[in-house]
Amino acid sequence: MSIQERIRHSGKALEWRNVRPFHTVLHTVDEMGVLAREALFTDSYKKGDGKMRGAVIELAILLYKPDSRLGAELEAETKRKISRNEERFIVEKYRSPKKAP
């Protein structure tokens, strides 16, 4: 079962169909605040652990929720968007020039 299918399934099982989309937006903003605080006031982003790691995972889940309601497939569409970005942003063109030793 894909991540999106699991989120859809658990939402139905928990009878969260009445959760309005703005609740998901509010929770997303809240998790962004956690990320911002961790990045500003701690070094957990360097360690890859702590609250920041949990907030990143929660954000990923929250991003799937509205997508599940809209019937879109976030994973497939994300892969397509990455491919378009790779064509648009050529690595050699955007990479910082290396400094001479």
BELVEN-V21769 format. One record per pair of residues at least 24 apart in sequence whose C-alpha atoms are under 7 Angstrom apart, sorted by the first residue. I is the first residue (numbers start at 1). J is the second residue. If there is no record, write none. Layout:
i,j
I,J
I,J
This chain:
i,j
4,64
4,68
7,65
8,68
21,66
24,62
28,59
28,62
31,55
31,59
